[in-house]
Amino acid sequence: MPKFVDAALRRQEVVEAVFRIVAADGLERASLREVADEAELAVGSVRHYFASSDELLAHSFGVVVDRIAARLDAAEARLAVTSPGSAEHRDGALALLAELLPLDEERAVDACVWMAFKNAARTRPFLAPEADRSHRTVAAVVGRLMMDLAAGEAGGPGQQQLVTEAERLLATLDGLTMHALLQPEWMTAQMCHDVLEAHLVSLDSRAASH
């Protein structure tokens, strides 16, 4: 009898091979042949699940976006049960944002792959839909967090200031991620945590001055 192959599992194995290649050598090496070799499959087997390299890469981009979104959803749910203004709420906000940073091996791989795909979307239009979904997903989380942190502040920030602060926080997250990926000896997990915590403190200070 022919051996049963779980199609979903095999597709995931191929995607994991893409992630390993991208994390180690960059997106340019993630061809069907290289991915097949990394997954220990024949090229024909990979083509059975993905008709082209573009389809494989677009699917892989979607998978890493889903992974990150799932972690953000879980962290938002934990934050939602804490009391605004409490130490637990501040810790929860910090933990939520930390899900976007390469603070452990799993998040480092995802962040590396995520950044590589986002950058490639500038010149590869087939990646643009996932790049847009990625940005909207993260921007929505940061926007909700900004409104949450501003809630209850007497004379709190206006809409435009919230947008400005959300963009400042997004830029900080992107900068920390890139710095940690490129200079891990300097930008350690603890340094990322300290910078992010300092940024949240600065948000409180700016809110109090308005």
C-alpha positions, 0 to 999 in steps of 0.5 A: 500500500502507498504510504499516507502523507499528511499534506498539511504536515508536509507543507509545514515541513517545507515552510520550516525549511524556507524559514531555516534558509532565510534565517541562515542565508537570506531570502535570495537562496530560498529557491524551490531546489534549495528548499527541497534539499533543506527539507530532504525532498525531491523538487517534484515533491515540493512542486506537488504542494507549491506550484512555483517559488512565488507561491511558496514564498507568499505562503511562507510569508503568510505563515510567519505573519500568522505566527506573530499575530497568534502570539500578539492575540494571546498577549493581548488576552492576558493584558485585557484581564489586568487593571489599567495603571497597575504593575501587572498592566504595565508588565502585560503591555511590555510582554505584548510588545516583546512578542515582536522582538527577537528575544529567544530563538523562536522569536528571533527566527520569526523576526528575521524571516518577517523582516526579510519578507517585508523588505523583499515586498518592496520589489516583489509585488506578489509579497505585497498583500502579506506585507500589507496584512503584516503592517495592519496587524501590528499597527492595530495592536499598537494602536489599541495599546496606545488607546488602552494606555491613554484611557483614564488619563485626565486631559489625555492625548488627542487623536493626532498625538495618539497616532504620532505616539503609535508611529513612534512606538512602531519605529522603536520596535522596528529599530530594536528588532533590526538592531538585535538581529544585526548586533546581538552581542550588543542589543541583547534580550535584556537591553531590548527589554530595558529600551522598551520599558524606557519607551513605555515610561516616556509615553506616560511622561509625555501623556502627563505633560498634556 
